[in-house]
Amino acid sequence: MEKTDKIVDILKDVTGLDNIGDNLDQDLFATGILDSMATVEVLVTLQDQFGIAVPVSEFNRSQWSTINKISDRVTELE
């Protein structure tokens, strides 16, 4: 499974939204899809699924705001 597909699946599981992968550049925070609790759940799942570490102190919403940006960050941290 491609990385982006895995990320979309994670977001679907966390948010319960089936159409979340329709726009990979949609701002997940501005649209209210992700709130602080969902963000933590997504980050923990990403860490488990991809074997990465995302220090909370280094988390910047602007770098994690879209599916494409999440994919880019995961790639950088792998």
N, C-alpha and C positions, 0 to 999 in steps of 0.2 A: 504494500500500500504506500502510495506517495505521501510525503510529509504533510503537504497541505490537506490531503484527504483525512489524515489522522487528526490534524488540528481541527478540521471542520467537525469530525465525529466527536471530539472532546467537547467542543463548544455546543454541539447539539445535546449531548448528555447533560451538560451543566445548565443550559438555558431552557431545554425542552422545546426549542424552536427547530422545526424541520427544514426551514428555508434559509437557515443561517449562511449557507455556502453560496447563495445566489449572487452576492456581490462581495468579492474578496477585498475590496477597498472601502467598504462601509465602516464608518467610525463606530465601533462597538460601545464606546463610552458615551458619545454625544447622542446616540439613539436610545440609550438606556438599556441596551441589551446586556451589558456587563455593569454590575455595581461592585462595591468593594468586596463583598462576600463571594460573589461569583468569580471575581478576579483571583482571589486567593485559591479557590478551588481549581480554577484553570491552571494557575501556576504550579500548584502541587502535582496535578495530573501530568502536566508537561514535563516536570522534573522526573516523575516516575517513568513515563513512556519513552522519553528520549535520553534519559541518563544525564541530564544537565543540572546545573545549580543556578538558581536565580535569586541572588541575595536581595532581600526586600529593600535594603538600604540603597541599592542601585536600580531599583525599579522606577522607570519613567513612563508614565501613561502614554505619552506621545510616541514612544518607541514600540508600544504594544497595542495600539488602538485599532488596527485592522488585521484581518487574517493574513494578508500578505506581509505585514510588518512582523507579526508573530512568527511566521515561517522564517523570515530573514533573521530575527533574533535567535531563534532556535538553532539555525544553521551556524551562526556566529559562536554560539555557546557549546556546540557539539565538539 
